[in-house]
Amino acid sequence: MSLHPELVNSTSSRPPCQMLGSLLKSIFTAGWILVMSMAGFQERRLFAMDDKPLTPAAKMLPEETQAMVVLPDSERFLNTWNRTELGKLAADPRMKPFWEGQNQEIQGRLQEAGLQLSLDFDDLGDIAGGQSAIAWIVRPSIAEKPFSVALIMDVAGRNAPAQDFLKKVDSQLLSKGAVSKSLDVSGTTVTQYLTPKVAGEPRARESYYVLSKDQMIATDDFLTIKELLAAQDGTRKNSLADSTLFRSVQSKIKNDGEEPEIEYFVRPIGFAKLLRSISGKPSNNQADVLKILEGEGFAGIQCVAGNIQISSDSFDFFHNGFVVATPPLSRSVQILDFPNLDKLIPPTWINKESASVLSFSWNLKDAFPKFDGIVDAYVGKDTFKAVTDGIRTDPNGPQIDIIKDVLPYTSSEFHVVTEIVKPIGPLSKRSMVFLKLNDPDQKLPKVLEKYGKSEPNATPIDIEGFRVWRIKNDSEEEVELDFDKDDSAEKEMQTDEEQPLLDQWAISIVDGYFIFASDAEMITDTIRNAKANEGAFMKEPDVAGLANLLNTVAANDSHSFIQMTRSARAFEMQYEMFREGTLPDSKSMLATILDKILKPKGRPNQQKVDGKALPPFAMIQDFFTPSGGVVRTEADGWSLQSFILSK
């Protein structure tokens, strides 16, 4: 078994603020294997389930499990999935040409992202009756392969199709040159396959299959298959389900009593290290971010776990989760200081056409000095102090003391707004960050003026009484021809060091908010909305309904994050660029920053899956319903609730 290298490398070289999101994305990518294998692209026949209860995967898996995705009842999942808008979209006849044209490619990539067992995932939906689970296990005592990946499926009442499935697997593996061998494991016959090493992979493939006690188990490790067979009776003493951490996080996940269709569990740092072991490759970045995070104490974020209910009441999907961060946390981890606020309401003059708004509370005043550890570990010793001192004392700089001149006049309230402008293209996604100020004496406008005048690429723009600073870095370079000297390497190094994260941005202070935007036009529009008391984003019917629902979900309690997304607007750019094969060219503010941080690898230059057969977004946009989420800071972590609305 093996995970797709792109998934592995992406987690090992991202900046700290992206690590958790990357890991969860990897988990749900692999979990999507189970989703699509159960739902498929066509209607499936349903088998009658056996009433015999089988041991839950969490009681079979060892405590060393680093990540797990489970469908507790595959048949119930299928029934509920088919009622969701995304399920209907997958089955829509207009999507058929895409599925038919790309089915082999998509199936191959799903296998690369999860199990390298020559499984035909279309067949799995016919054999799974109860739970289906995929899990990643660390094996530190086995130096040559310190990990294992396992698949567990309940096949009660479907043993005949399961036997046929294993015969198909046998035929496929043997055709690829695998050598098979029958092993006796405590009286149970297990089939072992050793497949020759494939070019580009770090090791030869080893896989084990068994059908036992109404469960099909597949894994890449003999110790794992042995342990899972022994754990089928539910008496395993060192199981994941019985671990203190697992039991603790499960007790914190909110639940309305309904059985979920999807469950997950992940240890972020442990899972990231396991993914790197699977890839067999070191970090592709000069600074090993994973090593830095571990060294700075981010293992204190012990796990993320949750569940998802499908097609319940007003929701197509409703997610409950919890992030465990047990105190005391290290100084660097304390930058994740998100105090709860009674209300997080964005400014009234946000553009009513905005696609999404993320509002959150961050104690920047206390967090800012604590960035020193992680910045110094990433860039070099004493870098953080040198930069802040330079901003304060450099005669050619702004001479601003961030600690004294800026932070005392800020609040903890932030809002991030995204807009999609047409025609759709690489620059269609515009972003703007609002930081609410606490500056009754208007000291920060003078600080901003000092900064703008000291920035050589800044241009002041005055809009209806407000000063906007537009910063645009000239990307053109003067080329000097010197035939007697080869200094290309030196120039390349200098270019890399001096290149800014963004080619252009704009900043301003408007009606009590500091604004950072991807372009000056966005701030200009905001100023005009503020002066005319227009924008009215929160008064839009769909947004107002979403906000009311979020208040209900939050039970009117204080919270630290709240997200509102008009999915039909937010996803249009990615979808249309995917259709055109230009998605890697997207230049949103976040994508551009990540490209610079991840140099020299960056994002892939070519799109892997052809989207030309997809219908235009206008034909299927009604399947994308609004979504939202709420986060509340707790004493030992963060509780998460998010959802996608039904029609």
C-alpha positions as CSV (number, residue, x, y, z in Angstrom):
1,M,0.0,0.0,0.0
2,S,1.1,3.5,-0.6
3,L,-0.3,7.0,-0.5
4,H,0.0,9.4,-3.4
5,P,3.3,11.2,-3.1
6,E,1.7,14.6,-3.7
7,L,-0.4,14.1,-0.6
8,V,2.6,13.1,1.4
9,N,4.9,15.9,0.3
10,S,2.2,18.5,0.7
11,T,2.0,17.9,4.5
12,S,5.7,18.0,5.1
13,S,6.5,21.3,3.6
14,R,3.6,23.6,4.3
15,P,3.8,26.5,6.7
16,P,2.4,25.9,10.2
17,C,-0.9,27.6,9.7
18,Q,-1.7,25.2,6.9
19,M,-0.6,21.9,8.5
20,L,-3.9,21.0,10.2
21,G,-5.9,21.7,7.1
22,S,-3.5,19.7,4.9
23,L,-3.7,16.7,7.2
24,L,-7.5,16.8,7.4
25,K,-7.6,17.1,3.6
26,S,-5.4,14.0,3.2
27,I,-7.6,12.1,5.7
28,F,-10.8,13.1,3.8
29,T,-9.2,12.4,0.5
30,A,-8.5,8.8,1.6
31,G,-12.0,8.7,3.2
32,W,-13.4,9.8,-0.1
33,I,-12.2,6.4,-1.4
34,L,-14.8,4.8,0.9
35,V,-17.4,7.4,0.0
36,M,-17.1,6.9,-3.8
37,S,-16.7,3.1,-3.5
38,M,-19.9,2.9,-1.5
39,A,-21.9,5.4,-3.6
40,G,-20.3,4.7,-7.0
41,F,-21.5,6.5,-10.0
42,Q,-24.4,4.3,-10.8
43,E,-27.3,3.0,-8.7
44,R,-26.4,-0.2,-6.8
45,R,-28.5,-3.1,-5.6
46,L,-28.9,-3.2,-1.8
47,F,-28.3,-6.4,0.1
48,A,-30.2,-7.4,3.3
49,M,-27.9,-6.8,6.3
50,D,-27.2,-9.5,8.8
51,D,-28.3,-8.5,12.3
52,K,-25.2,-10.0,13.9
53,P,-23.1,-7.2,15.5
54,L,-19.5,-7.1,14.5
55,T,-16.6,-5.6,16.4
56,P,-16.1,-1.8,15.7
57,A,-12.9,-1.0,13.8
58,A,-11.7,1.3,16.7
59,K,-11.8,-1.8,19.0
60,M,-9.8,-3.8,16.6
61,L,-7.1,-1.2,15.7
62,P,-4.1,-0.7,18.0
63,E,-3.6,2.4,20.1
64,E,-0.7,3.3,17.7
65,T,-3.3,4.2,15.0
66,Q,-2.5,7.7,13.7
67,A,-5.6,8.2,11.6
68,M,-8.9,6.4,10.8
69,V,-12.0,7.0,8.7
70,V,-15.0,4.9,9.3
71,L,-18.4,4.4,7.7
72,P,-20.2,2.7,10.6
73,D,-23.0,1.4,8.3
74,S,-22.2,1.4,4.6
75,E,-25.7,0.7,3.5
76,R,-27.2,3.5,5.6
77,F,-24.5,5.8,4.2
78,L,-25.5,4.9,0.6
79,N,-29.1,5.6,1.3
80,T,-28.5,9.0,2.8
81,W,-25.8,9.9,0.3
82,N,-28.2,9.5,-2.6
83,R,-30.5,12.0,-1.0
84,T,-27.9,14.8,-0.8
85,E,-27.3,17.4,-3.5
86,L,-23.8,16.2,-4.0
87,G,-25.1,12.6,-4.4
88,K,-27.6,13.8,-6.9
89,L,-24.9,15.7,-8.7
90,A,-22.7,12.6,-9.0
91,A,-25.6,10.7,-10.5
92,D,-26.8,13.5,-12.8
93,P,-26.8,12.4,-16.5
94,R,-24.9,15.6,-17.4
95,M,-22.0,14.3,-15.4
96,K,-21.9,10.9,-17.1
97,P,-19.5,11.9,-19.9
98,F,-17.0,13.0,-17.3
99,W,-17.3,9.9,-15.2
100,E,-17.0,7.6,-18.3
101,G,-14.1,9.5,-19.7
102,Q,-12.1,9.8,-16.5
103,N,-13.3,6.8,-14.5
104,Q,-10.0,4.8,-14.9
105,E,-7.9,7.9,-14.1
106,I,-10.0,8.8,-11.1
107,Q,-10.1,5.2,-9.8
108,G,-6.3,5.0,-10.2
109,R,-5.8,8.2,-8.2
110,L,-8.1,7.1,-5.5
111,Q,-6.0,3.9,-5.1
112,E,-2.8,5.9,-5.0
113,A,-4.3,8.1,-2.3
114,G,-5.2,5.1,-0.2
115,L,-4.6,1.4,-0.7
116,Q,-2.2,0.1,-3.3
117,L,-3.9,-3.3,-3.3
118,S,-5.1,-3.5,-6.9
119,L,-8.6,-3.1,-5.5
120,D,-11.5,-2.3,-7.9
121,F,-13.3,0.3,-5.8
122,D,-16.5,0.0,-7.8
123,D,-16.8,-3.6,-6.5
124,L,-16.4,-2.6,-2.8
125,G,-19.9,-1.1,-2.8
126,D,-21.3,-4.5,-3.5
127,I,-19.6,-6.4,-0.7
128,A,-19.7,-3.9,2.2
129,G,-22.8,-4.4,4.4
130,G,-21.9,-2.9,7.8
131,Q,-18.9,-0.8,8.7
132,S,-16.1,0.1,6.3
133,A,-12.9,1.5,7.7
134,I,-9.4,2.7,6.5
135,A,-6.7,3.3,9.0
136,W,-3.0,4.2,9.2
137,I,-0.9,2.6,12.0
138,V,2.7,3.6,13.1
139,R,5.2,0.7,13.5
140,P,8.3,2.4,15.0
141,S,9.9,-0.9,15.9
142,I,10.1,-2.0,12.2
143,A,12.9,0.1,10.7
144,E,12.4,-1.0,7.1
145,K,8.7,-0.1,7.0
146,P,7.6,1.8,10.2
147,F,3.9,2.0,9.1
148,S,0.9,0.0,8.1
149,V,-2.3,0.8,6.3
150,A,-5.4,-1.4,6.8
151,L,-8.9,-1.8,5.3
152,I,-11.7,-3.4,7.3
153,M,-15.1,-4.2,5.8
154,D,-18.1,-6.0,7.3
155,V,-19.5,-8.4,4.7
156,A,-22.1,-10.2,6.7
157,G,-24.7,-11.7,4.3
158,R,-22.4,-10.9,1.3
159,N,-19.7,-13.6,1.6
160,A,-20.3,-14.9,-1.9
161,P,-19.6,-11.5,-3.6
162,A,-16.7,-11.0,-1.2
163,Q,-15.2,-14.3,-2.3
164,D,-15.6,-13.3,-5.9
165,F,-14.0,-10.0,-5.2
166,L,-10.9,-11.7,-3.6
167,K,-10.7,-14.0,-6.7
168,K,-10.6,-10.9,-8.9
169,V,-7.9,-9.4,-6.7
170,D,-5.9,-12.6,-7.0
171,S,-6.1,-12.6,-10.7
172,Q,-5.1,-8.9,-11.0
173,L,-2.1,-9.2,-8.7
174,L,-0.8,-12.4,-10.3
175,S,-1.0,-10.7,-13.7
176,K,1.3,-8.0,-12.3
177,G,3.9,-10.5,-11.3
178,A,3.0,-10.9,-7.7
179,V,3.9,-14.1,-5.9
180,S,1.1,-15.5,-3.7
181,K,1.4,-17.6,-0.6
182,S,-1.1,-19.1,1.8
183,L,-0.3,-18.5,5.5
184,D,-1.9,-20.0,8.6
185,V,-2.5,-17.4,11.2
186,S,-4.0,-19.0,14.3
187,G,-6.1,-21.4,12.3
188,T,-7.2,-18.8,9.7
189,T,-5.9,-18.9,6.1
190,V,-4.4,-15.5,5.0
191,T,-3.2,-14.9,1.4
192,Q,0.0,-13.0,1.1
193,Y,1.1,-11.2,-2.1
194,L,4.6,-10.0,-2.8
195,T,4.6,-7.6,-5.8
196,P,7.8,-6.5,-7.5
197,K,8.9,-3.0,-6.8
198,V,7.5,-0.4,-9.2
199,A,9.7,2.3,-10.6
200,G,9.5,5.4,-8.5
201,E,8.3,3.6,-5.4
202,P,10.5,3.3,-2.3
203,R,9.9,-0.4,-1.7
204,A,8.2,-3.5,-3.1
205,R,4.5,-4.0,-2.3
206,E,3.5,-6.5,0.3
207,S,-0.2,-7.2,0.9
208,Y,-2.4,-9.6,2.9
209,Y,-6.1,-10.5,2.4
210,V,-8.4,-12.5,4.6
211,L,-12.1,-13.2,4.8
212,S,-12.9,-14.1,8.5
213,K,-15.9,-13.9,10.7
214,D,-18.0,-11.9,8.2
215,Q,-15.2,-9.3,7.8
216,M,-12.8,-8.7,4.9
217,I,-9.4,-7.4,6.1
218,A,-6.7,-6.1,3.8
219,T,-3.4,-4.7,4.9
220,D,0.3,-4.3,3.9
221,D,1.8,-5.7,7.1
222,F,1.9,-9.2,8.6
223,L,1.9,-8.0,12.2
224,T,-1.2,-5.9,11.4
225,I,-3.2,-8.8,9.8
226,K,-2.3,-11.0,12.7
227,E,-3.4,-8.4,15.3
228,L,-6.6,-7.6,13.5
229,L,-7.6,-11.3,13.3
230,A,-7.0,-11.7,17.0
231,A,-9.0,-8.6,17.8
232,Q,-12.2,-9.7,16.0
233,D,-13.7,-10.9,19.2
234,G,-13.5,-7.4,20.7
235,T,-11.1,-8.3,23.6
236,R,-8.0,-6.4,22.4
237,K,-6.5,-4.7,25.5
238,N,-4.5,-2.0,23.7
239,S,-7.1,-0.9,21.2
240,L,-7.6,2.6,19.9
241,A,-11.1,2.7,21.3
242,D,-9.9,2.0,24.9
243,S,-7.1,4.5,24.8
244,T,-7.4,7.5,27.1
245,L,-7.1,10.0,24.3
246,F,-9.7,8.4,22.1
247,R,-12.2,8.1,24.9
248,S,-11.6,11.6,26.0
249,V,-12.1,13.2,22.5
250,Q,-15.2,11.1,21.9
251,S,-16.8,12.5,25.1
252,K,-16.2,16.0,23.8
253,I,-17.8,15.7,20.4
254,K,-21.2,17.1,20.3
255,N,-24.0,14.8,19.2
256,D,-27.7,15.0,19.0
257,G,-28.2,11.3,19.5
258,E,-28.4,10.3,15.9
259,E,-25.9,7.8,14.5
260,P,-23.4,9.4,12.2
261,E,-22.7,8.1,8.7
262,I,-18.9,9.0,8.8
263,E,-16.5,9.1,11.7
264,Y,-12.8,10.1,11.7
265,F,-9.8,10.4,14.1
266,V,-6.3,11.8,13.3
267,R,-3.2,12.6,15.3
268,P,-1.8,15.5,13.2
269,I,1.9,15.3,13.9
270,G,2.0,11.5,14.0
271,F,0.0,11.2,10.8
272,A,2.2,13.6,9.0
273,K,5.3,11.7,10.1
274,L,3.7,8.4,9.0
275,L,2.9,9.9,5.5
276,R,6.5,10.9,5.1
277,S,7.5,7.3,6.0
278,I,5.1,6.0,3.4
279,S,6.6,8.3,0.7
280,G,10.1,7.3,1.5
281,K,11.2,10.8,0.7
282,P,12.6,13.6,2.9
283,S,11.0,17.1,3.0
284,N,11.2,18.8,-0.4
285,N,11.8,22.1,1.3
286,Q,15.1,23.3,2.8
287,A,13.4,23.9,6.1
288,D,11.8,20.7,7.4
289,V,8.5,22.2,8.6
290,L,7.3,19.0,10.2
291,K,10.5,18.7,12.3
292,I,10.2,22.4,13.2
293,L,6.6,22.0,14.3
294,E,7.4,18.9,16.4
295,G,10.4,20.7,17.9
296,E,8.3,23.8,18.8
297,G,5.7,21.7,20.7
298,F,2.9,21.3,18.2
299,A,2.5,17.7,19.2
300,G,0.5,19.3,22.0
301,I,-2.3,19.4,19.5
302,Q,-2.9,15.7,20.2
303,C,-5.7,14.8,17.9
304,V,-8.7,15.9,15.8
305,A,-11.8,13.7,15.8
306,G,-15.4,14.0,14.7
307,N,-18.4,12.6,12.9
308,I,-20.6,13.6,10.0
309,Q,-24.4,13.1,9.8
310,I,-25.8,13.0,6.2
311,S,-29.2,14.1,5.1
312,S,-30.7,15.0,8.4
313,D,-33.4,17.7,8.9
314,S,-32.2,20.9,7.2
315,F,-28.7,19.7,6.4
316,D,-27.2,17.5,3.7
317,F,-24.1,17.2,5.9
318,F,-23.6,18.1,9.5
319,H,-20.2,17.8,11.1
320,N,-19.3,17.7,14.8
321,G,-15.7,17.6,15.8
322,F,-13.1,18.4,18.5
323,V,-9.4,19.4,18.4
324,V,-7.6,18.3,21.6
325,A,-4.8,20.6,22.7
326,T,-4.0,19.7,26.2
327,P,-2.4,22.4,28.4
328,P,0.2,23.5,29.2
329,L,1.0,24.4,25.6
330,S,4.5,25.5,24.5
331,R,5.2,29.1,23.8
332,S,5.0,28.6,20.0
333,V,1.7,26.8,20.2
334,Q,0.3,29.6,22.3
335,I,0.1,31.7,19.1
336,L,-3.2,29.7,18.6
337,D,-4.9,32.1,21.0
338,F,-8.5,32.4,19.8
339,P,-10.7,33.8,22.6
340,N,-14.5,33.4,22.4
341,L,-16.5,36.6,21.7
342,D,-20.2,37.0,22.2
343,K,-20.7,38.2,18.6
344,L,-18.6,38.1,15.5
345,I,-20.4,40.3,13.0
346,P,-18.7,41.5,9.9
347,P,-18.9,45.2,8.8
348,T,-22.3,46.1,7.4
349,W,-20.7,47.5,4.2
350,I,-19.1,44.3,2.9
351,N,-20.0,43.8,-0.8
352,K,-23.4,42.0,-1.0
353,E,-21.9,39.9,-3.9
354,S,-19.2,38.4,-1.6
355,A,-18.8,34.6,-1.9
356,S,-17.7,33.9,1.7
357,V,-16.9,35.5,5.0
358,L,-14.7,34.0,7.8
359,S,-14.9,35.9,11.1
360,F,-12.6,34.9,14.0
361,S,-11.1,36.2,17.2
362,W,-7.4,36.1,17.6
363,N,-5.4,37.6,20.5
364,L,-2.8,39.1,18.2
365,K,-1.3,41.3,21.0
366,D,-0.2,38.3,23.0
367,A,0.4,36.0,20.1
368,F,2.7,38.2,18.0
369,P,5.8,38.1,20.3
370,K,5.5,34.3,20.5
371,F,6.1,33.9,16.8
372,D,9.8,34.2,17.5
373,G,10.4,30.5,18.1
374,I,8.8,29.2,15.0
375,V,10.1,32.0,12.8
376,D,13.7,31.5,14.0
377,A,13.4,27.8,13.6
378,Y,12.1,28.2,10.1
379,V,14.4,31.0,8.8
380,G,17.4,31.2,11.2
381,K,18.3,32.1,14.8
382,D,17.4,35.6,15.9
383,T,15.6,36.3,12.6
384,F,12.4,37.5,14.3
385,K,14.2,40.0,16.5
386,A,16.3,41.2,13.7
387,V,13.3,41.9,11.5
388,T,11.2,43.6,14.2
389,D,14.2,45.6,15.3
390,G,14.9,46.6,11.7
391,I,11.3,47.8,11.2
392,R,11.8,49.9,14.4
393,T,15.3,51.3,13.9
394,D,16.3,51.1,10.2
395,P,16.8,54.8,9.0
396,N,15.6,53.7,5.6
397,G,12.5,51.9,7.0
398,P,9.3,53.0,8.6
399,Q,10.7,53.1,12.1
400,I,7.6,51.6,13.6
401,D,7.7,49.7,16.9
402,I,5.0,47.0,16.3
403,I,4.7,46.2,20.0
404,K,4.2,49.8,21.1
405,D,2.9,51.6,18.0
406,V,0.5,49.1,16.5
407,L,-0.6,46.2,18.7
408,P,-2.1,48.3,21.6
409,Y,-4.6,49.8,19.2
410,T,-5.9,46.5,17.7
411,S,-8.8,44.3,18.9
412,S,-9.0,40.5,18.5
413,E,-11.7,40.6,15.8
414,F,-10.8,39.6,12.2
415,H,-12.9,39.1,9.1
416,V,-11.7,37.5,5.9
417,V,-13.9,38.2,2.8
418,T,-13.6,36.6,-0.6
419,E,-15.1,37.7,-3.9
420,I,-15.2,36.0,-7.3
421,V,-15.1,38.5,-10.2
422,K,-16.0,37.7,-13.8
423,P,-14.9,36.7,-16.4
424,I,-13.5,33.7,-14.7
425,G,-9.7,33.5,-14.8
426,P,-6.6,33.1,-12.7
427,L,-7.1,36.4,-10.9
428,S,-10.9,36.0,-10.3
429,K,-10.6,35.3,-6.6
430,R,-10.1,38.5,-4.6
431,S,-9.5,38.5,-0.8
432,M,-9.7,41.1,1.9
433,V,-8.8,41.0,5.6
434,F,-10.5,43.3,8.1
435,L,-9.0,43.8,11.6
436,K,-11.2,45.8,13.9
437,L,-9.3,48.5,15.7
438,N,-9.4,50.0,19.2
439,D,-8.0,53.4,18.4
440,P,-10.2,56.2,19.6
441,D,-7.4,58.7,19.3
442,Q,-6.7,57.8,15.7
443,K,-3.0,57.0,16.2
444,L,-2.8,54.2,13.6
445,P,-3.5,56.3,10.5
446,K,-0.3,58.2,11.3
447,V,1.6,54.9,11.7
448,L,0.1,53.7,8.3
449,E,1.2,56.9,6.7
450,K,4.8,56.4,7.9
451,Y,4.8,52.9,6.5
452,G,3.4,54.0,3.2
453,K,6.0,56.7,2.7
454,S,8.8,54.4,3.6
455,E,7.7,51.7,1.1
456,P,9.4,52.4,-2.3
457,N,6.8,50.6,-4.3
458,A,3.8,52.2,-2.5
459,T,1.5,54.7,-4.2
460,P,-1.1,56.7,-2.2
461,I,-4.7,56.8,-3.5
462,D,-7.2,59.1,-1.9
463,I,-10.8,57.9,-2.1
464,E,-13.6,60.0,-0.6
465,G,-11.5,61.1,2.4
466,F,-9.6,57.8,3.0
467,R,-6.0,57.1,2.1
468,V,-5.3,53.8,0.4
469,W,-1.8,52.6,-0.1
470,R,-1.3,50.5,-3.2
471,I,1.9,48.4,-3.2
472,K,3.0,46.9,-6.5
473,N,6.3,45.3,-7.0
474,D,7.8,45.6,-10.5
475,S,8.4,42.1,-11.7
476,E,10.6,43.2,-14.6
477,E,14.3,42.9,-14.0
478,E,17.1,44.8,-15.6
479,V,19.4,42.4,-17.4
480,E,23.1,43.2,-17.7
481,L,25.1,41.3,-20.3
482,D,28.6,40.4,-19.0
483,F,30.3,37.8,-21.2
484,D,33.3,37.6,-18.9
485,K,31.4,36.6,-15.8
486,D,29.0,33.8,-15.0
487,D,26.9,35.0,-12.1
488,S,23.6,33.4,-13.0
489,A,23.6,31.3,-9.8
490,E,24.3,34.4,-7.7
491,K,21.5,36.3,-9.4
492,E,19.1,33.5,-8.9
493,M,19.9,33.3,-5.2
494,Q,19.4,37.1,-4.9
495,T,16.1,37.0,-6.7
496,D,14.8,34.2,-4.5
497,E,15.9,36.1,-1.4
498,E,14.4,39.4,-2.4
499,Q,11.2,38.3,-4.1
500,P,8.2,39.4,-2.1
501,L,5.3,37.0,-1.2
502,L,2.8,39.0,-3.2
503,D,3.3,41.1,-6.4
504,Q,0.7,43.6,-5.3
505,W,-1.6,44.4,-2.4
506,A,-3.3,47.3,-0.8
507,I,-3.9,48.6,2.8
508,S,-6.0,51.2,4.4
509,I,-8.0,52.2,7.5
510,V,-11.7,52.6,7.0
511,D,-14.3,53.3,9.6
512,G,-12.4,51.7,12.5
513,Y,-11.0,48.7,10.5
514,F,-7.5,48.1,9.2
515,I,-7.9,46.5,5.7
516,F,-5.5,44.4,3.8
517,A,-6.6,43.4,0.3
518,S,-5.3,41.6,-2.8
519,D,-5.8,44.8,-4.8
520,A,-6.7,48.5,-4.4
521,E,-9.9,48.2,-6.3
522,M,-11.4,46.0,-3.7
523,I,-10.7,48.6,-0.9
524,T,-12.0,51.4,-3.2
525,D,-15.3,49.5,-3.6
526,T,-15.4,49.0,0.2
527,I,-14.9,52.7,0.9
528,R,-17.7,53.7,-1.5
529,N,-20.0,51.1,0.2
530,A,-19.1,52.4,3.6
531,K,-19.7,56.1,2.6
532,A,-23.1,55.2,1.0
533,N,-24.0,52.8,3.8
534,E,-24.3,50.1,1.2
535,G,-23.0,46.6,0.7
536,A,-25.7,44.9,2.8
537,F,-24.1,41.4,2.7
538,M,-25.8,40.4,5.9
539,K,-29.1,41.5,4.6
540,E,-29.0,39.2,1.5
541,P,-31.8,36.6,2.1
542,D,-29.5,33.5,1.8
543,V,-26.9,35.1,4.0
544,A,-29.5,36.2,6.6
545,G,-30.9,32.7,6.7
546,L,-27.4,31.2,7.1
547,A,-26.5,33.6,9.9
548,N,-29.7,32.8,11.8
549,L,-29.0,29.1,11.4
550,L,-25.4,29.6,12.6
551,N,-26.7,31.3,15.7
552,T,-29.0,28.3,16.4
553,V,-26.1,25.9,15.9
554,A,-23.9,28.0,18.3
555,A,-26.9,28.0,20.7
556,N,-26.2,31.8,21.0
557,D,-23.0,31.0,23.0
558,S,-19.8,32.9,22.5
559,H,-17.5,31.5,19.8
560,S,-14.1,32.1,18.2
561,F,-14.8,31.4,14.5
562,I,-17.8,31.6,12.3
563,Q,-17.8,30.8,8.6
564,M,-20.5,31.6,6.0
565,T,-20.0,30.4,2.4
566,R,-22.3,30.8,-0.6
567,S,-21.0,27.7,-2.3
568,A,-22.5,28.4,-5.7
569,R,-20.4,31.6,-5.9
570,A,-17.3,30.3,-4.0
571,F,-16.7,27.2,-6.1
572,E,-17.4,28.6,-9.6
573,M,-13.8,29.8,-10.3
574,Q,-12.2,26.5,-9.3
575,Y,-14.8,24.5,-11.2
576,E,-14.5,26.5,-14.4
577,M,-10.7,26.6,-14.3
578,F,-10.8,22.8,-13.7
579,R,-12.9,22.4,-16.8
580,E,-10.4,24.5,-18.8
581,G,-7.4,22.6,-17.4
582,T,-6.0,25.8,-15.9
583,L,-6.6,25.3,-12.2
584,P,-2.9,25.2,-11.3
585,D,-2.7,28.8,-12.7
586,S,-5.1,30.2,-10.2
587,K,-3.5,33.3,-8.4
588,S,-5.6,33.8,-5.3
589,M,-3.7,35.6,-2.5
590,L,-3.3,32.4,-0.5
591,A,-2.2,30.3,-3.5
592,T,0.4,32.9,-4.4
593,I,1.8,33.1,-0.9
594,L,2.0,29.3,-0.7
595,D,3.8,29.1,-4.0
596,K,6.5,31.4,-2.7
597,I,6.8,29.7,0.6
598,L,7.0,26.2,-1.0
599,K,9.7,27.1,-3.5
600,P,11.2,25.5,-5.4
601,K,8.5,22.8,-5.6
602,G,5.4,24.9,-5.4
603,R,2.1,23.5,-6.7
604,P,1.9,21.2,-9.7
605,N,2.2,22.9,-13.0
606,Q,-0.2,20.6,-14.8
607,Q,-3.7,19.5,-14.0
608,K,-3.7,15.8,-13.4
609,V,-7.4,15.1,-14.3
610,D,-9.0,16.3,-17.5
611,G,-12.2,18.3,-16.8
612,K,-13.3,19.1,-20.4
613,A,-16.2,16.7,-20.3
614,L,-17.8,18.5,-17.3
615,P,-20.9,20.6,-18.0
616,P,-20.7,24.4,-17.6
617,F,-21.0,25.5,-13.9
618,A,-24.2,27.4,-14.7
619,M,-25.9,24.0,-15.5
620,I,-25.1,22.4,-12.2
621,Q,-24.7,25.4,-9.8
622,D,-28.0,24.6,-8.0
623,F,-26.5,21.5,-6.5
624,F,-24.1,23.7,-4.5
625,T,-26.0,24.9,-1.4
626,P,-24.7,27.3,1.3
627,S,-22.5,26.1,4.1
628,G,-21.3,27.4,7.4
629,G,-19.3,26.5,10.5
630,V,-18.8,27.6,14.1
631,V,-15.7,27.0,16.4
632,R,-15.7,27.5,20.1
633,T,-12.5,27.6,22.2
634,E,-12.5,25.3,25.2
635,A,-10.1,24.8,28.0
636,D,-8.4,21.9,26.3
637,G,-9.0,22.6,22.6
638,W,-11.6,23.6,20.1
639,S,-15.1,22.3,19.4
640,L,-16.1,22.3,15.8
641,Q,-19.5,22.3,14.1
642,S,-20.0,22.8,10.4
643,F,-22.7,22.0,7.8
644,I,-23.9,22.0,4.2
645,L,-27.5,22.9,3.8
646,S,-30.0,20.8,2.0
647,K,-32.4,22.3,-0.5
